[in-house]
Amino acid sequence: MATTHDHSHHGPEPSGSGEQDHTLLVQGAILIGIVILLVLASFFDVI
């Protein structure tokens, strides 16, 4: 049972590895964009 679970977990990982990296990049870009917007907003508030 443990082997089946391990195989089940291992199966999608190598195939979706590229997708996972892409998703991480997209999430990171969104996060950076939000941070930049917040920083710009705070700068405008200060000015």
MODELLER restraints for C-alpha pairs under 7 A, 6 or more apart:
rsr = mdl.restraints
at = mdl.atoms
